[in-house]
Amino acid sequence: MKTTIEMSDDLANKARAHAAAAPAPLGLGVIEGFFGPQWRWAERAAGVRFLAEQGFAFYVFAPKRCDALRRRWDAPWPAGEWRRLAALRERCREAGLAFGVGLSPFALYRRFDREGERRLAERVEVLNRLDLDLLGILFDDMPAGVPDIAWRQCRIVERVRAESNASAIALCPTWYSDDPVLDDFSGPRPTRYLETLGAELAPEVHVFWTGPQVCSARIDRRHLEDVRGRLGRPVLLWDNYPVNDGPRMSRRLHLRAFTGRSELPGAPISGHCANPMNAAHLSRIPLATLAMLYADPAGYEPRRALRAALGRLCDEESASCLLDDHERFQDIGLDGLGPSDRRALRRRYGARASAFAAEVAAWLDGAYAPTPEDIAEFGQA
């Protein structure tokens, strides 16, 4: 029988062998992967055009509130929703944007028997009709409950690889960051969880990672090198900015330009996808600054990038208002605004015929707040 040290060495050797055949790079993208209210289909279609114009390479459809991908992932897909998703896929194809879907087979790893394999194969067969560029298998924000979870998740991914016609496959681990908050959500992470994934997954499989925290203020090369060593491959960065889901973050609008990412262009990652806000138009402001960072890393300056994004995307009055107020929206949030301030801001933005202003007004009215069901799932573990 092998000792623990010998088994650990085996994992490390497998990971190093896989590192020689890293996943194909995906570039810069967006993953609609938040809790709470989803984007409207018209917002997604317009967002495809925006992403293509800004130089993004891919978009992944994976809203947590889409039951057909998460809570009822193995139930028949609602016909109307499927038609809209297929139309969105075609819109991405026309724009030259790679298209992906994130499937969250909820807690399937707890009992992945023949029946579970059958249900998974049937869902992948449905998704094959979209001819996906990327299929994500997402185990984020789920309870664990089994000691060999890494091995089970690898089995699921291998089954997906055998059934899927997607050009690329990506796994989101249950512990997708070193942040200890995930141990509160999902339970204590198993010993050498990442190393096991790295050793058992095929080398071409991407692995999502959010950085040192779930919502990382800074992501540097040293951290990414460390995680690459454990996984035996560069990570596919799932950047939780400007996302503002959940009971606390939904009280703020994240409108500042991207910061703390100056080392990412040219870093050891297989791609970088940002998770946006529930407010689709307002999300474009920080997303545009991320594209600027990658287009000109040496010349990027956050405040200048923010001004440029506002000037490019908004009408002059809305841009001026947002420049004046964005720090209050991000740093103070709804709970820090007094009733009179909120009323004044509501009048200010409600009077403007702008999609950006309309979303600020809706946020002030609490339109993007998560439902009790969202909150229950967000912190269920």
Buried (B, 14 or more C-beta within 10 A) or exposed (E): EEEEEEBBEEBBEBBEEBBEEBBEEBBBBBBBBBBBBBBEBEBBBBBBEBBBEBBBBBBBBBBBBBBBBBBEBBEEBEEEEBEBBEEBBEBBBEBEBBBBBBBBBBBBBBEBEEEBBEBBBEBBEBBBEBEBBBBBBBBBBBBBEBEEBBBBBBBBBBBBBEBBEBBBBBBBBBBBBBBEEBEEBBBEBBEBBBBBBBBBBBBBBBBBBBBBBBBBEEBBBEBBEEBBBBBBBBBBBBBBBBBBBBBEBBBBBBBBBBBBBBBBBEBBBBBBBBBBBBBBBBBBBBBBBBBBBBEEBEEBBBEEBBBBBBEBBBBEBBBEBBBEBBEBBBEBBBEEBEEEEEEEBBEBBBEBEBBBBBBBBBBBEEBBBBEEEBBEBBEEB
